Amino acid sequence: MSRLLDVFETVIIPSYRIFGLVDTTVDTYSPNADRANWLLSAPGMVYLQVPPQVIRASVRLESWSTVPPASDAQWSGVGDVEVQLPGGDLALETIDGGRKEIPLALP
């Protein structure tokens, strides 16, 4: 049975229509990501490209003991990507605002 381990919530202001979740132990300076998609991933990072109308984004990150149960929430966009976060030291990153560390316990 899957168990929720930790939750982190914040509001972020995307800069240049993008923000990301990064592992601070990985060099993500020039990721090899396909920028044609709204959800970009590369080792140590996952970035979200948002429409120009989005000036603030609510972010909720959850850490689960195993694969979480399916959600019945309705979202305007849904996507799955695989990302490796080897160090587990997480931060939210924007171009203008830099990094904001995330105190999220990972399994």
N, C-alpha and C positions, 0 to 999 in steps of 0.2 A: 504494500500500500504506500502510495506517495504521500510525503509529509512536507508541508511548507516550513522551511528552515529560517528564512529571513526575508524582509521586505524593505525596500528603499524607495521613497517617493520624493519627487522634486519637480520644479518647473524650470525649463531651459529656454533660452532665447536663441534660436538657430541663427547663425550668421552665414550670409551668402547661401541661404536656403538649405543648410546642411548642419547636422550635428552627429556625434558618434559616441559609441561606447568602446573604450580602448583598454587594453591591458598595458599598464605603464611600464612593464618589464620588457616589452617587445618594441622594436623600432618600427613605427608605423609611418615614418616620414613620407615614403613613396610607395603606398600599397599598390599591388597589381589588381585593381578592382575594375569591373565593367561599369563605367559611369552612365551607361544607357538605362540602368535599372534604378528604381527608387530606393532599393535596399541593397547596400554594397557591403561585401564582406571580403576580408583577407585575413591572414594569420594575425591574431592579436587585435582585431578591430571589426566593428560593424557600424556602418554609417547609414543614416536615413536622410534622403533628399525630400524636402517638403515643398508644397506649393508656395508661391510667393505671398499668398494671403496669410500664411501661418507666421505669426509674430511671437507666439509663445506656445510651447508644447509641454503638456503634463506627461511626466515619465514615471512609470512604476516598474521597478525591477524586482523579480522574485527569485529566490533560490529554493530549489526543491530537492528532496532526498533522491528521487528518481524522476522519470518523465511525469510531468504534471497531468492531472485529469484534463480532458477536453473542456474548453470554455464555450458557453453558448452566447457570449457577448457578440454584438453586431458591430463590425468595424468597417470603415470605408475602404480600407486597404489591408490585405493580409498577404504575408509572404513568409517563407521559410528559408533560412540560410544556415549553413553550418559555419561555426567560428571556433577557433582554438584560442583559449585564454590560458596559456601555460603557467603564468606566474600568479594569476588570480588577484592581482592588485589592480582594481578597476577604477576608471575615471570616465566622466562625461566630458567631451571635448567639443569646443566650437572654434572657428577660425579666429574670431575677435576676442573671445573670452578665455581662451586657453583651456586648461584642465581643471575639473572640480572632482576631487577624490570621492569615491563612493565607499561608505563603510558597510559593505554587504558581505556576510559570511557565506562562503561557498563550500560545498561538500568536498 
